[in-house]
């Protein structure tokens, strides 16, 4: 390890009961030379838009054939009692339906292959200007009729406090395995919110992660800060087709409504972290979360085997 | 009273633990002579569309001046500890914020006046072809960030089982006191669903109404029936501006998502029932719900004082 919470100063303090003022983002959003263009699907304009708003949608990145095969894998996992009983799986509050399954890139070859796919990896490497590894991967299922909402949060806030991610040099890639429509709880984003670190109130309870993955109660901003962020950037609802991908900055504020429709919403999440940004001890001072939620130790960069 | 549960046969049995098959609607949707046109805002085409889909949106029915004044009344009521402590008020699950306040047409003059406004009353009388009275009235507040969802249900199912409304001859009028947008939990409807009575499973617990107004657990259809209804009619999200009104049939299946936005969604509801359709004893066999939820006894028709 190159550092620990004791030697790494906490430049983004949160949940310590005192700090409430926003902290301006210290790191760049796009680390690569801004003149670089890597051609479709990402051109210079998309890179600028990503820098400004914190996200970019890549329509139709994955073919229908691929999404059909991946969806079958997900359905097979979701219907397995054994899988639902694993520590890496999270069920819906109040039912035994699978809500999330973590560490899919280590457990299942098709998801590992997708995580290393150059269509995603090349873009992520360009934006972060570094080798990358998977900090976290998961299937997110929002079941028909009963899939619950997720309140506003910055992933980075959680990864910093609970996992010890030092700075903002990570990108989430969300791949739609179903259409994400206005009716099935699509991701909502606050454009521009990635430029501000919003400390959260309340301390982190021990072993908070199991409850938080079902329903988040800590690591959520105060309503005043949210109103201010939304007043500045508005809300964008990412309605996009099956096979589309969304890349978004680790510090972008996002949420999603419940799913009251008969159409399940199934997405894959891969979080790419720069190898130069590997984890230190959690800034909460508590023990780190399990490896299936946050990859620890010397990371093996992707696509360089 | 003209009847009781003992003498009035239950043509729409529900929550009795045995019935699950749909029952075709026995009553008309539009009772008035279909050739009638009452001019703007409702013309012959709107009446046909209402008959077919079960709802009609009347854009800009109420002026900005009126909505501003009514919103002030609502804010004053919502901030009153005394009001929130009344039996006719319902607070959000897990907080003391006002979610609903019932019987506003009996308690507060400005709401009584609106309930009797010819802009609404003339249309309702035409569609129901009868004198009408207010079966139920309420303010529905969906607070910013924390307003909770409401699951799919037909109001008539509840009014029939819990209040003893004999047949489908009632219309709900929802008046927007704020914009209803895709972000603040607008009403979602299943067009055409008003033509089918979908019996619900489970029996009604005694004094169910207090819990059900916070979070509905009984009187909701099974997922299979919902999927079938949505497969036939789809889902419409009623996004409409402040001052617009939505008229919908008492048996139209509807729901609404939670509000994760900083914009509260405040609507007024007036339920107009035909005087020929006045309540009998509840078909559940349980004692009736309080008068502030369902007007009982000889009704005084509106606008005929």
Interface residues (C-beta under 8 A of the other chain):
Chain A: X144 X145 X149 X151 X152 X182 X183 X185 X188 X223 X226 X227 X230 X231 X235 X237 X255 X257 X258 X260 X261 X262
Chain B: X144 X145 X149 X151 X152 X182 X183 X185 X188 X223 X226 X227 X230 X231 X235 X237 X255 X257 X258 X260 X261 X262
